Amino acid sequence: MVRYTDESSAAVWVESASRATVAVTVGDRRWEAMTFRVHGHHYALVEVDGLTLGAAHEYQVHVDDVAVWPLADSDLPAPVIVTRAPGAMPRIAWGSCRTSVDHDAHGTRKHGVDAMRAYALAMARDPSLRPDLLLLLGDQVYADVTTKPMQDFIRSKRDIREPPGKELQDFEEYAHLYRLAWADEANRWFLSTVPSAMIFDDHDVRDDWNASLSWKRKMEATSWWHGRIVAGLSSYWVYQHLGNLSPSERAADEIWQLVAAHDGPEELDLSAVLDDFAERVDSQPTTYRFSFRRDFDDTRLVVIDSRAARDLTPDARALVDATEWEWVDRQLQGDVRHLLVATSLPFLLPTGLHHIEAWDEAISQGAWGRVWARIGEFLRQVVDLEHWAAWQRSFQSLADILTEIADGGRGDAPATIAVLAGDVHYSYVAEVERSRGSRIIQAVCSPVRNPLPIAMRWFSVVMSYGVAAPFGAAAAKSAKVPEPPFRWRTIRGPWFDNNISVLEDTDAGLQLTWHSGVVDGAGPREPVLTEVARTVIVPDTADVSHRA
């Protein structure tokens, strides 16, 4: 997998079957790294540097001097490392929520076409579709809702009738789940030729992960949760987070420093180190930051961890704890053309659902007494009422910061402030009602491959756009929830297709398209990419009525 890439360097991530020296070659140049070990699995991250700016570099991967990538019999194009050209307008493919099932007729019938794979196949035919970055906003894997192949693997190693049953238990099972998610040839090629960045959401660990302190205490009372959270966070560092880091950020990372400093003949074993790290991060989230930032000339991307960094203390509830929020606050500035804020959870829900979630948080905190507090907590977990709206302290803080930026209070106001999110299993675009300054939008792309059943789609529409609007507003007011600092409305959507979205800076403005895969005469393994929706956010500070 090609991970962090800039104008002259790239990180190539590899998992091998055994201890090895992994080499990446570009022409006659060669870069090497020895694998490190985690619970019997072997990984390397090869740091490739000194590349030509703005160029495509064909490369090969060798394991102990044996060429292993690209596959000798592959019909897909040669994988390349593409370095950024200064001044080039960025293109980012993004989305969330992707299940790991086969791409045959049965898998397609139950889960639809994998939009990421459809995009990969289309890009193989048409290189002009290539994005500068693939941004995955949560639920890259489902540790709690497993497929039959994953369950077969679990049965091969333990009694699936014992807790946690069909859910994941340890690092070994996570490693297999990631293999199921990324080993399909088309997706594997896509991830080996397009740089990627990732952030987790709840299903990477478990549904409603860190929804509240009572949820966490309930999990900690089980016999299996400790093993799950340790495996979930340690595998996340290996499979997702490590590749998010720039060379300087890797050099400062406490765990990577152990890898970089190791020069002995034996393979470095990080098993105990990562387990201790995961335990610490779970109990003391302020000690490590998973949020990260990327700059593409005059476009800034800030990716916020809205799961592991939560403060669950009832009187200080926050979606992002104070330490990490200070970092987020520093990154959110003007003086850019586009400011992109990515978070797994939507910041701006449809207004009816927003009010209901804010009301539920208030009553769960005791606004209507103890009985209603228990009812509110029950609803929070059963109906997933835990987005930004259900963390009013954090919602109001981010709303104030974005408004300040849009008004030019943190440098020149950007043309666009776009919040990117997933999670809800439908896609839409909402916009804050403003008469001047930056346009502030919420764009959602979900799912990449995990469609809602038809009945749940109607339920989501009713909850988000129907009776929820008047009921939610009245309920929130009765619980003395503060009014949002601005109003917003949905300007496109919702739609429920499996989608991957592409965000592109253009001369006209910020263009967003949503794409899905369609099965035609070639069969389910050769889907055709089709455009589902398109919108262009045109900079316009004169008249808000022009902005739909």
C-alpha positions as CSV (number, residue, x, y, z in Angstrom):
1,M,0.0,0.0,0.0
2,V,1.2,3.5,-0.9
3,R,0.4,5.7,2.1
4,Y,1.7,9.2,2.9
5,T,3.1,10.8,-0.3
6,D,4.3,14.4,-0.9
7,E,6.3,16.2,-3.5
8,S,9.4,14.0,-3.2
9,S,8.7,11.1,-0.8
10,A,6.4,8.2,-0.2
11,A,5.7,5.6,2.5
12,V,5.2,2.0,1.1
13,W,3.5,-0.3,3.6
14,V,3.9,-4.0,3.3
15,E,2.7,-7.1,5.2
16,S,4.8,-10.2,4.6
17,A,4.4,-13.8,5.5
18,S,7.6,-14.0,7.5
19,R,10.6,-12.1,8.7
20,A,12.2,-10.4,5.7
21,T,14.0,-7.4,4.3
22,V,11.6,-5.5,2.1
23,A,12.9,-3.3,-0.7
24,V,11.2,-0.9,-3.0
25,T,12.9,-0.2,-6.3
26,V,12.3,2.6,-8.8
27,G,14.5,2.1,-11.8
28,D,18.0,1.5,-10.4
29,R,17.3,3.1,-7.1
30,R,16.5,1.0,-4.0
31,W,15.2,1.6,-0.5
32,E,15.0,-1.1,2.2
33,A,13.5,-1.8,5.6
34,M,13.5,-4.8,7.8
35,T,10.1,-6.1,9.0
36,F,8.9,-5.7,12.6
37,R,6.7,-8.3,14.3
38,V,3.3,-8.0,16.0
39,H,1.7,-11.1,17.4
40,G,3.3,-13.3,14.8
41,H,2.6,-11.0,11.8
42,H,5.3,-9.2,9.9
43,Y,5.2,-5.6,8.6
44,A,7.5,-3.1,7.0
45,L,7.2,0.6,6.1
46,V,9.7,1.5,3.5
47,E,10.5,5.2,3.3
48,V,11.1,6.2,-0.3
49,D,12.7,9.7,-0.7
50,G,14.5,11.9,-3.3
51,L,11.8,11.4,-6.0
52,T,11.2,13.8,-8.8
53,L,8.5,16.4,-8.2
54,G,5.2,15.9,-10.0
55,A,6.1,12.6,-11.7
56,A,4.8,9.1,-11.8
57,H,7.4,6.5,-10.8
58,E,6.8,2.8,-11.6
59,Y,8.0,0.7,-8.7
60,Q,8.5,-2.9,-7.6
61,V,8.4,-4.5,-4.1
62,H,10.9,-7.2,-3.3
63,V,10.8,-9.4,-0.2
64,D,14.3,-10.9,0.4
65,D,15.3,-10.1,-3.2
66,V,12.2,-11.9,-4.6
67,A,10.0,-9.6,-6.7
68,V,6.5,-9.9,-5.3
69,W,4.7,-6.8,-6.5
70,P,3.3,-6.2,-9.1
71,L,2.0,-9.6,-9.7
72,A,3.6,-11.1,-12.8
73,D,0.3,-12.3,-14.3
74,S,-1.8,-9.2,-13.5
75,D,-3.8,-7.4,-16.2
76,L,-3.9,-4.2,-14.2
77,P,-1.5,-1.3,-15.0
78,A,1.9,-1.1,-13.3
79,P,1.6,0.5,-9.8
80,V,3.1,3.9,-9.5
81,I,4.2,6.4,-6.9
82,V,2.9,9.8,-8.0
83,T,4.5,12.8,-6.4
84,R,2.6,16.0,-6.1
85,A,3.4,18.9,-8.4
86,P,3.4,22.2,-6.5
87,G,0.4,24.3,-7.5
88,A,-1.7,21.4,-8.8
89,M,-5.3,21.5,-7.8
90,P,-6.0,18.5,-5.5
91,R,-8.5,15.7,-6.2
92,I,-9.5,13.6,-3.2
93,A,-11.6,10.4,-3.4
94,W,-13.4,9.7,-0.1
95,G,-16.1,7.8,1.7
96,S,-16.9,5.5,4.6
97,C,-18.5,2.2,5.7
98,R,-17.2,-0.7,3.6
99,T,-18.0,-4.4,4.4
100,S,-15.6,-7.1,3.3
101,V,-17.6,-9.6,1.3
102,D,-16.9,-11.3,-2.0
103,H,-17.6,-9.5,-5.3
104,D,-19.5,-12.4,-6.8
105,A,-23.2,-12.5,-7.6
106,H,-24.1,-13.5,-4.0
107,G,-22.0,-10.8,-2.3
108,T,-23.3,-8.1,-4.8
109,R,-26.9,-9.1,-4.2
110,K,-26.6,-8.8,-0.4
111,H,-24.2,-5.8,-0.2
112,G,-24.3,-4.1,-3.6
113,V,-21.3,-3.2,-5.7
114,D,-18.2,-2.1,-3.9
115,A,-17.9,1.5,-5.0
116,M,-14.2,1.7,-4.3
117,R,-13.5,-1.4,-6.4
118,A,-15.7,0.0,-9.2
119,Y,-13.7,3.2,-9.1
120,A,-10.4,1.2,-9.1
121,L,-11.4,-0.7,-12.2
122,A,-12.6,2.5,-14.0
123,M,-9.3,4.2,-13.1
124,A,-7.4,1.2,-14.5
125,R,-9.1,1.8,-17.8
126,D,-8.9,5.6,-17.6
127,P,-5.9,7.0,-15.7
128,S,-7.4,10.5,-15.8
129,L,-9.7,9.5,-13.0
130,R,-6.7,9.1,-10.6
131,P,-7.1,11.0,-7.3
132,D,-4.2,12.5,-5.4
133,L,-5.5,10.9,-2.2
134,L,-8.0,8.2,-1.1
135,L,-9.5,9.3,2.2
136,L,-11.4,6.6,4.2
137,L,-13.5,8.1,7.0
138,G,-14.3,5.2,9.2
139,D,-15.6,1.6,9.3
140,Q,-12.8,0.3,7.0
141,V,-13.5,-3.0,8.8
142,Y,-16.4,-4.3,10.8
143,A,-15.1,-6.0,13.9
144,D,-18.6,-6.6,15.4
145,V,-20.7,-7.5,12.3
146,T,-18.7,-10.2,10.7
147,T,-19.1,-12.0,7.4
148,K,-19.2,-15.8,6.8
149,P,-15.5,-16.0,5.7
150,M,-14.5,-14.1,8.8
151,Q,-16.7,-16.4,11.0
152,D,-15.1,-19.4,9.4
153,F,-11.7,-18.2,10.3
154,I,-12.9,-17.5,13.9
155,R,-14.3,-21.0,14.2
156,S,-10.9,-22.4,13.0
157,K,-9.2,-21.0,16.2
158,R,-11.8,-20.9,18.9
159,D,-15.3,-21.8,20.0
160,I,-17.5,-19.3,18.4
161,R,-20.3,-20.0,20.9
162,E,-18.2,-18.4,23.7
163,P,-18.0,-14.6,24.1
164,P,-17.4,-12.6,22.0
165,G,-18.9,-15.1,19.6
166,K,-18.9,-13.9,16.0
167,E,-17.2,-10.7,16.9
168,L,-13.4,-10.2,16.9
169,Q,-11.3,-11.2,19.9
170,D,-7.6,-10.5,19.3
171,F,-4.9,-9.2,16.9
172,E,-4.8,-12.4,14.9
173,E,-8.5,-12.0,14.0
174,Y,-8.0,-8.3,13.1
175,A,-5.1,-9.2,10.8
176,H,-7.4,-11.6,9.0
177,L,-10.2,-9.1,8.8
178,Y,-7.9,-6.5,7.2
179,R,-6.7,-9.1,4.7
180,L,-10.3,-9.8,3.7
181,A,-10.9,-6.1,3.3
182,W,-7.9,-5.3,1.1
183,A,-6.7,-8.4,-0.6
184,D,-9.1,-8.4,-3.6
185,E,-6.8,-7.9,-6.6
186,A,-8.4,-4.7,-7.9
187,N,-8.6,-3.0,-4.5
188,R,-5.1,-4.2,-3.7
189,W,-3.8,-2.6,-6.9
190,F,-5.8,0.6,-6.1
191,L,-4.3,0.9,-2.6
192,S,-0.8,0.2,-4.1
193,T,-1.0,3.1,-6.6
194,V,-3.1,5.8,-4.9
195,P,-1.9,7.3,-1.6
196,S,-4.4,6.8,1.3
197,A,-5.2,8.3,4.6
198,M,-7.7,6.8,7.1
199,I,-9.5,7.4,10.4
200,F,-11.5,4.9,12.4
201,D,-15.2,5.0,13.4
202,D,-17.1,2.8,15.8
203,H,-17.3,-0.5,13.8
204,D,-13.6,-0.6,13.5
205,V,-13.9,-1.5,17.1
206,R,-17.6,-1.9,18.1
207,D,-20.9,-0.3,17.4
208,D,-21.4,2.8,19.6
209,W,-17.7,2.7,20.7
210,N,-17.3,5.4,23.4
211,A,-20.9,6.6,23.1
212,S,-21.0,7.4,26.8
213,L,-19.3,6.5,30.1
214,S,-22.1,4.1,31.0
215,W,-21.5,2.3,27.6
216,K,-17.8,2.0,28.4
217,R,-18.4,0.7,31.9
218,K,-20.8,-1.9,30.5
219,M,-18.2,-3.1,28.0
220,E,-15.5,-3.1,30.6
221,A,-17.6,-5.5,32.8
222,T,-17.5,-8.2,30.1
223,S,-14.9,-10.9,29.9
224,W,-13.7,-10.0,26.4
225,W,-13.7,-6.2,26.0
226,H,-10.2,-5.6,27.2
227,G,-8.8,-8.0,24.6
228,R,-10.9,-6.3,21.9
229,I,-10.0,-2.7,22.6
230,V,-6.3,-3.6,22.9
231,A,-6.4,-5.5,19.6
232,G,-8.5,-2.9,17.9
233,L,-6.2,0.0,18.8
234,S,-2.9,-1.8,18.3
235,S,-3.9,-3.1,14.9
236,Y,-5.2,0.3,14.0
237,W,-1.8,1.8,14.6
238,V,-0.2,-0.8,12.3
239,Y,-2.8,-1.0,9.5
240,Q,-4.2,2.5,9.4
241,H,-2.5,5.2,11.5
242,L,1.2,4.6,10.7
243,G,0.6,5.3,7.1
244,N,-1.1,8.6,7.9
245,L,2.1,10.1,9.3
246,S,4.5,12.4,7.4
247,P,8.2,11.6,7.6
248,S,8.6,14.2,10.4
249,E,5.6,12.9,12.3
250,R,6.9,9.4,12.0
251,A,10.2,10.5,13.4
252,A,8.5,12.0,16.4
253,D,6.2,9.0,17.0
254,E,7.0,7.1,20.2
255,I,6.5,3.7,18.6
256,W,8.1,4.4,15.3
257,Q,11.2,5.6,17.1
258,L,11.7,2.1,18.3
259,V,11.5,0.7,14.8
260,A,13.8,3.4,13.4
261,A,16.4,2.8,16.2
262,H,16.5,-1.0,15.8
263,D,19.6,-2.3,14.0
264,G,20.1,-5.7,15.5
265,P,20.0,-9.0,13.5
266,E,16.8,-10.1,15.1
267,E,13.4,-8.9,14.0
268,L,11.9,-6.3,16.4
269,D,8.9,-7.6,18.3
270,L,6.4,-4.8,19.0
271,S,3.7,-7.0,20.4
272,A,4.0,-6.0,24.1
273,V,4.8,-2.4,23.2
274,L,1.7,-2.0,21.1
275,D,-0.5,-3.8,23.7
276,D,0.7,-1.4,26.4
277,F,0.2,1.5,24.1
278,A,-3.4,0.5,23.3
279,E,-4.2,0.0,27.0
280,R,-2.9,3.5,27.8
281,V,-4.6,5.2,24.9
282,D,-7.9,3.7,25.9
283,S,-7.7,4.7,29.5
284,Q,-5.8,8.0,28.9
285,P,-6.7,9.3,25.5
286,T,-4.9,12.7,26.1
287,T,-1.6,10.9,25.8
288,Y,-1.7,10.3,22.1
289,R,-3.2,12.0,19.0
290,F,-4.8,10.1,16.1
291,S,-6.0,13.3,14.4
292,F,-3.8,14.5,11.5
293,R,-3.4,17.2,8.9
294,R,-2.5,17.3,5.2
295,D,-1.8,20.4,3.1
296,F,-2.2,20.5,-0.6
297,D,-0.8,24.0,-1.4
298,D,-3.7,26.3,-0.7
299,T,-6.1,23.5,0.4
300,R,-5.8,22.3,4.0
301,L,-7.3,18.9,5.2
302,V,-7.7,18.5,8.9
303,V,-8.9,14.9,9.9
304,I,-10.4,14.8,13.4
305,D,-10.5,11.7,15.6
306,S,-14.0,11.7,17.0
307,R,-13.9,8.2,18.6
308,A,-10.8,7.5,20.7
309,A,-10.2,11.1,21.8
310,R,-13.6,11.5,23.6
311,D,-13.9,12.8,27.1
312,L,-16.7,10.7,28.7
313,T,-16.8,12.5,32.0
314,P,-20.5,13.4,32.5
315,D,-19.9,17.0,33.4
316,A,-17.2,17.5,30.8
317,R,-18.5,15.5,27.9
318,A,-16.6,16.2,24.7
319,L,-16.3,14.5,21.3
320,V,-12.7,15.5,21.3
321,D,-10.8,15.9,24.7
322,A,-9.3,19.2,25.7
323,T,-5.7,18.3,24.7
324,E,-6.5,17.1,21.2
325,W,-9.0,20.0,20.8
326,E,-6.2,22.5,21.3
327,W,-4.3,20.8,18.4
328,V,-7.5,20.9,16.3
329,D,-8.1,24.6,17.1
330,R,-4.5,25.5,16.0
331,Q,-5.0,23.7,12.6
332,L,-8.3,25.4,11.8
333,Q,-7.2,28.6,10.2
334,G,-7.9,30.8,7.2
335,D,-5.5,32.0,4.5
336,V,-6.3,29.0,2.3
337,R,-8.5,28.6,-0.7
338,H,-10.4,25.6,0.7
339,L,-10.5,24.3,4.3
340,L,-11.5,20.7,4.5
341,V,-12.5,19.3,7.9
342,A,-12.9,15.5,7.8
343,T,-14.5,13.5,10.6
344,S,-16.2,10.1,10.6
345,L,-19.4,11.6,12.1
346,P,-21.5,14.3,10.3
347,F,-21.2,17.7,11.9
348,L,-24.4,19.0,10.3
349,L,-27.2,16.4,10.4
350,P,-30.6,17.1,8.9
351,T,-32.0,19.6,11.4
352,G,-34.7,17.4,12.8
353,L,-32.3,14.7,13.7
354,H,-29.9,17.3,15.1
355,H,-32.4,18.5,17.6
356,I,-33.4,15.0,18.6
357,E,-29.8,14.1,19.3
358,A,-29.2,17.3,21.3
359,W,-32.4,16.7,23.3
360,D,-31.4,13.1,24.0
361,E,-28.0,14.2,25.3
362,A,-29.7,16.7,27.6
363,I,-32.1,14.3,29.1
364,S,-29.4,11.6,29.4
365,Q,-27.5,14.1,31.5
366,G,-30.5,14.6,33.8
367,A,-32.4,17.5,32.3
368,W,-35.7,15.7,32.9
369,G,-34.7,13.6,36.0
370,R,-33.3,10.2,36.6
371,V,-36.0,8.1,34.9
372,W,-35.7,10.1,31.7
373,A,-31.9,9.9,32.0
374,R,-32.1,6.1,31.8
375,I,-34.5,6.4,28.8
376,G,-32.2,8.8,27.1
377,E,-29.2,6.6,27.5
378,F,-31.2,3.6,26.2
379,L,-32.2,5.6,23.1
380,R,-28.7,6.9,22.6
381,Q,-27.3,3.4,22.2
382,V,-30.2,1.7,20.5
383,V,-30.8,4.4,17.8
384,D,-27.2,5.6,17.5
385,L,-27.9,9.2,18.7
386,E,-24.2,10.0,19.1
387,H,-23.1,12.3,16.3
388,W,-21.7,15.9,16.8
389,A,-25.2,17.1,17.8
390,A,-25.2,14.7,20.8
391,W,-22.0,16.4,22.0
392,Q,-23.3,20.0,22.3
393,R,-20.1,21.3,23.9
394,S,-18.1,20.1,20.9
395,F,-20.7,21.0,18.3
396,Q,-20.9,24.6,19.6
397,S,-17.1,25.0,19.8
398,L,-16.6,23.8,16.2
399,A,-19.5,25.9,14.9
400,D,-17.9,29.0,16.6
401,I,-14.5,28.3,15.1
402,L,-15.9,27.7,11.5
403,T,-17.9,30.8,11.7
404,E,-14.9,32.8,12.9
405,I,-12.9,31.5,10.0
406,A,-15.7,32.1,7.5
407,D,-15.9,35.7,8.7
408,G,-12.2,36.3,8.2
409,G,-11.3,36.2,11.9
410,R,-8.5,33.7,11.5
411,G,-6.8,35.1,8.4
412,D,-8.3,35.6,5.0
413,A,-11.6,33.8,4.7
414,P,-11.5,30.6,2.5
415,A,-13.7,30.3,-0.5
416,T,-15.1,27.2,1.0
417,I,-15.2,25.4,4.3
418,A,-16.3,21.8,3.7
419,V,-16.9,19.3,6.4
420,L,-16.6,15.7,5.1
421,A,-18.1,12.8,6.9
422,G,-19.8,9.4,6.6
423,D,-21.4,6.9,9.1
424,V,-25.1,7.4,8.4
425,H,-25.4,5.2,5.4
426,Y,-26.8,7.8,3.1
427,S,-25.3,10.8,1.3
428,Y,-26.2,14.4,1.2
429,V,-25.0,18.0,1.0
430,A,-26.1,20.6,3.6
431,E,-25.2,24.3,3.7
432,V,-25.1,26.9,6.4
433,E,-27.3,29.9,5.6
434,R,-24.9,32.9,5.3
435,S,-25.0,36.2,3.5
436,R,-21.3,36.9,3.5
437,G,-17.9,35.3,3.9
438,S,-17.0,31.7,3.2
439,R,-19.5,29.1,2.2
440,I,-19.8,26.4,4.9
441,I,-21.0,23.0,3.7
442,Q,-21.4,19.5,5.1
443,A,-20.9,16.7,2.6
444,V,-21.5,13.1,3.5
445,C,-20.5,10.0,1.5
446,S,-21.7,6.7,3.1
447,P,-21.7,3.8,2.5
448,V,-18.9,2.7,0.1
449,R,-20.4,-0.8,0.5
450,N,-22.9,-1.5,3.2
451,P,-26.4,-0.3,2.0
452,L,-29.3,0.2,4.3
453,P,-32.3,-2.1,3.9
454,I,-35.2,-0.5,2.2
455,A,-37.2,-0.3,5.4
456,M,-34.3,1.4,7.2
457,R,-34.0,3.9,4.4
458,W,-37.6,5.1,4.9
459,F,-37.0,5.2,8.7
460,S,-33.9,7.4,8.1
461,V,-35.8,9.8,5.9
462,V,-38.6,10.1,8.4
463,M,-36.2,10.6,11.3
464,S,-34.1,13.1,9.4
465,Y,-36.5,15.0,7.3
466,G,-40.1,14.2,8.4
467,V,-41.7,14.3,11.8
468,A,-38.3,14.7,13.5
469,A,-38.1,18.4,12.4
470,P,-41.0,19.9,14.5
471,F,-40.8,17.3,17.2
472,G,-37.0,17.6,17.6
473,A,-37.0,21.4,17.8
474,A,-39.7,21.4,20.5
475,A,-38.0,18.6,22.5
476,A,-34.6,20.4,22.4
477,K,-36.2,23.6,23.5
478,S,-38.0,21.9,26.4
479,A,-34.7,20.4,27.6
480,K,-33.1,23.9,27.4
481,V,-30.6,22.9,24.7
482,P,-28.8,26.0,23.4
483,E,-29.8,27.1,19.9
484,P,-27.3,26.4,17.2
485,P,-25.3,29.5,16.3
486,F,-26.5,29.3,12.6
487,R,-29.1,27.7,10.5
488,W,-28.5,25.2,7.7
489,R,-30.5,23.2,5.2
490,T,-30.0,20.2,2.9
491,I,-29.3,21.3,-0.7
492,R,-28.7,17.9,-2.3
493,G,-29.9,14.5,-1.3
494,P,-30.3,12.2,0.4
495,W,-29.4,9.2,-1.7
496,F,-28.7,5.7,-0.5
497,D,-26.4,4.1,-3.2
498,N,-23.1,2.6,-2.4
499,N,-20.9,5.5,-3.3
500,I,-17.4,6.9,-3.4
501,S,-17.2,10.6,-3.7
502,V,-14.6,12.7,-5.5
503,L,-13.8,16.2,-4.3
504,E,-11.9,18.4,-6.8
505,D,-10.7,22.0,-6.8
506,T,-11.7,23.6,-10.1
507,D,-11.6,27.1,-11.5
508,A,-15.4,27.2,-11.0
509,G,-15.2,26.2,-7.3
510,L,-15.2,23.1,-5.2
511,Q,-16.7,20.2,-7.2
512,L,-18.1,17.2,-5.5
513,T,-19.3,14.1,-7.4
514,W,-20.7,10.8,-6.1
515,H,-20.0,7.6,-8.0
516,S,-21.5,4.1,-7.8
517,G,-20.8,0.8,-9.6
518,V,-23.5,-0.8,-11.8
519,V,-23.5,-4.4,-13.0
520,D,-24.0,-4.8,-16.7
521,G,-23.5,-7.7,-19.1
522,A,-19.9,-8.2,-18.0
523,G,-21.1,-9.6,-14.7
524,P,-20.7,-8.6,-11.0
525,R,-16.9,-8.7,-11.0
526,E,-16.7,-6.1,-13.8
527,P,-19.0,-3.2,-12.7
528,V,-19.3,0.0,-14.6
529,L,-18.7,3.3,-12.8
530,T,-21.7,5.7,-13.0
531,E,-22.2,9.2,-11.6
532,V,-24.9,9.5,-9.0
533,A,-24.8,13.2,-8.1
534,R,-22.7,16.3,-8.8
535,T,-22.6,19.7,-7.2
536,V,-20.2,22.7,-7.5
537,I,-19.8,25.0,-4.5
538,V,-19.2,28.3,-6.3
539,P,-17.6,31.1,-4.2
540,D,-20.3,33.7,-3.8
541,T,-20.4,36.3,-1.1
542,A,-23.0,38.6,-2.6
543,D,-26.3,36.9,-2.2
544,V,-27.2,33.8,-0.2
545,S,-30.1,33.1,-2.6
546,H,-27.6,32.2,-5.3
547,R,-26.2,29.4,-3.3
548,A,-28.5,26.4,-3.8
